[in-house]
Amino acid sequence: MHHDDYGRTWHGPVPFDLEMIATQTPREFGVYQVLAPAPDGWTTVYIGIATGDTIQGRLWKHATGRGNWALARLGDPATFVCVWYMCDSETAHQIESHVVTARKPPFNVRPELRHFIPSIAVH
């Protein structure tokens, strides 16, 4: 289990590879993160939402090089893991927007301000 700065418990981590994505990730909606090893644990390199496609579907696209041009250029994705938080569409947008505007992960390339709220501790 992975915990974020707001006390939410995220499922995972599982390795960011096709076999693990196909067998371990849910066919549900929500928000997901790709994490990279850091000196003090893990750091978010990408956060995305799965509201039209499932978490499994979105991660599959990223792992096969579709869905985000920056994430598709990872040098060695074998060192990365993914985590997910199942939630409704509004909550997913708010969590993603807050993370992208407060501490933009390096592989999130488009600006995201429209759903930003100052604190998501209530979700």
One Martini backbone bead per residue (centre of mass of N, CA, C, O) as a GRO file, in nm:
protein
  123
    1MET     BB    1   0.099   0.035   0.018
    2HIS     BB    2   0.009   0.376  -0.051
    3HIS     BB    3   0.079   0.705   0.078
    4ASP     BB    4  -0.025   1.016   0.102
    5ASP     BB    5  -0.035   1.349   0.223
    6TYR     BB    6  -0.369   1.282   0.301
    7GLY     BB    7  -0.406   0.958   0.388
    8ARG     BB    8  -0.429   0.798   0.147
    9THR     BB    9  -0.494   0.475   0.010
   10TRP     BB   10  -0.306   0.305  -0.217
   11HIS     BB   11  -0.278   0.087  -0.457
   12GLY     BB   12  -0.005  -0.094  -0.411
   13PRO     BB   13   0.263  -0.165  -0.570
   14VAL     BB   14   0.340  -0.217  -0.918
   15PRO     BB   15   0.485  -0.303  -1.178
   16PHE     BB   16   0.573  -0.133  -1.491
   17ASP     BB   17   0.417  -0.383  -1.659
   18LEU     BB   18   0.224  -0.571  -1.857
   19GLU     BB   19   0.170  -0.815  -1.674
   20MET     BB   20   0.090  -0.657  -1.414
   21ILE     BB   21  -0.130  -0.484  -1.535
   22ALA     BB   22  -0.312  -0.725  -1.637
   23THR     BB   23  -0.327  -0.872  -1.330
   24GLN     BB   24  -0.333  -0.613  -1.093
   25THR     BB   25  -0.526  -0.419  -1.224
   26PRO     BB   26  -0.808  -0.233  -1.254
   27ARG     BB   27  -1.153  -0.218  -1.390
   28GLU     BB   28  -1.151   0.096  -1.303
   29PHE     BB   29  -1.201   0.401  -1.163
   30GLY     BB   30  -0.965   0.693  -1.142
   31VAL     BB   31  -0.642   0.721  -1.001
   32TYR     BB   32  -0.291   0.749  -1.107
   33GLN     BB   33   0.056   0.636  -1.059
   34VAL     BB   34   0.394   0.698  -1.137
   35LEU     BB   35   0.687   0.559  -0.991
   36ALA     BB   36   1.005   0.647  -0.856
   37PRO     BB   37   1.296   0.614  -0.736
   38ALA     BB   38   1.415   0.738  -0.418
   39PRO     BB   39   1.597   0.811  -0.145
   40ASP     BB   40   1.294   0.832   0.029
   41GLY     BB   41   1.158   0.628  -0.198
   42TRP     BB   42   0.902   0.784  -0.371
   43THR     BB   43   0.821   0.936  -0.693
   44THR     BB   44   0.633   1.131  -0.890
   45VAL     BB   45   0.608   1.118  -1.262
   46TYR     BB   46   0.291   1.040  -1.279
   47ILE     BB   47  -0.049   1.161  -1.336
   48GLY     BB   48  -0.380   1.012  -1.367
   49ILE     BB   49  -0.690   0.952  -1.532
   50ALA     BB   50  -0.985   0.720  -1.503
   51THR     BB   51  -1.303   0.795  -1.671
   52GLY     BB   52  -1.322   0.645  -1.969
   53ASP     BB   53  -1.116   0.460  -1.866
   54THR     BB   54  -0.934   0.243  -1.716
   55ILE     BB   55  -0.669   0.190  -1.529
   56GLN     BB   56  -0.565  -0.042  -1.698
   57GLY     BB   57  -0.591   0.098  -1.976
   58ARG     BB   58  -0.404   0.340  -1.922
   59LEU     BB   59  -0.148   0.184  -1.835
   60TRP     BB   60  -0.121   0.025  -2.095
   61LYS     BB   61  -0.074   0.263  -2.280
   62HIS     BB   62   0.183   0.364  -2.141
   63ALA     BB   63   0.351   0.091  -2.162
   64THR     BB   64   0.310   0.107  -2.498
   65GLY     BB   65   0.340   0.430  -2.583
   66ARG     BB   66   0.060   0.552  -2.503
   67GLY     BB   67  -0.106   0.869  -2.392
   68ASN     BB   68   0.209   0.983  -2.350
   69TRP     BB   69   0.492   1.119  -2.470
   70ALA     BB   70   0.674   1.136  -2.213
   71LEU     BB   71   0.625   0.853  -2.085
   72ALA     BB   72   0.718   0.695  -2.349
   73ARG     BB   73   1.039   0.799  -2.281
   74LEU     BB   74   1.136   0.596  -2.099
   75GLY     BB   75   1.419   0.435  -2.036
   76ASP     BB   76   1.349   0.235  -1.757
   77PRO     BB   77   1.051   0.098  -1.652
   78ALA     BB   78   1.150  -0.133  -1.449
   79THR     BB   79   1.178   0.086  -1.196
   80PHE     BB   80   0.876   0.114  -1.200
   81VAL     BB   81   0.561   0.208  -1.052
   82CYS     BB   82   0.213   0.150  -0.958
   83VAL     BB   83  -0.076   0.340  -0.855
   84TRP     BB   84  -0.413   0.345  -0.698
   85TYR     BB   85  -0.739   0.531  -0.691
   86MET     BB   86  -1.061   0.473  -0.620
   87CYS     BB   87  -1.305   0.686  -0.791
   88ASP     BB   88  -1.456   0.946  -0.883
   89SER     BB   89  -1.435   1.185  -1.121
   90GLU     BB   90  -1.410   1.441  -0.946
   91THR     BB   91  -1.188   1.340  -0.758
   92ALA     BB   92  -0.979   1.273  -0.975
   93HIS     BB   93  -0.948   1.562  -1.085
   94GLN     BB   94  -0.862   1.694  -0.816
   95ILE     BB   95  -0.612   1.530  -0.755
   96GLU     BB   96  -0.459   1.579  -1.015
   97SER     BB   97  -0.463   1.890  -1.010
   98HIS     BB   98  -0.318   1.929  -0.743
   99VAL     BB   99  -0.053   1.784  -0.813
  100VAL     BB  100   0.017   1.943  -1.077
  101THR     BB  101   0.017   2.235  -0.933
  102ALA     BB  102   0.202   2.177  -0.674
  103ARG     BB  103   0.373   1.901  -0.808
  104LYS     BB  104   0.497   1.861  -1.094
  105PRO     BB  105   0.540   1.611  -1.283
  106PRO     BB  106   0.762   1.542  -1.543
  107PHE     BB  107   0.528   1.381  -1.735
  108ASN     BB  108   0.352   1.630  -1.703
  109VAL     BB  109   0.282   1.857  -1.979
  110ARG     BB  110   0.016   1.982  -1.914
  111PRO     BB  111  -0.185   2.216  -1.817
  112GLU     BB  112  -0.355   2.229  -1.479
  113LEU     BB  113  -0.639   2.437  -1.344
  114ARG     BB  114  -0.960   2.392  -1.350
  115HIS     BB  115  -0.973   2.180  -1.072
  116PHE     BB  116  -0.854   2.341  -0.856
  117ILE     BB  117  -0.778   2.282  -0.512
  118PRO     BB  118  -0.623   2.356  -0.212
  119SER     BB  119  -0.779   2.099  -0.075
  120ILE     BB  120  -0.800   1.719  -0.041
  121ALA     BB  121  -0.859   1.600   0.252
  122VAL     BB  122  -1.178   1.527   0.215
  123HIS     BB  123  -1.135   1.269   0.004
   0.00000   0.00000   0.00000
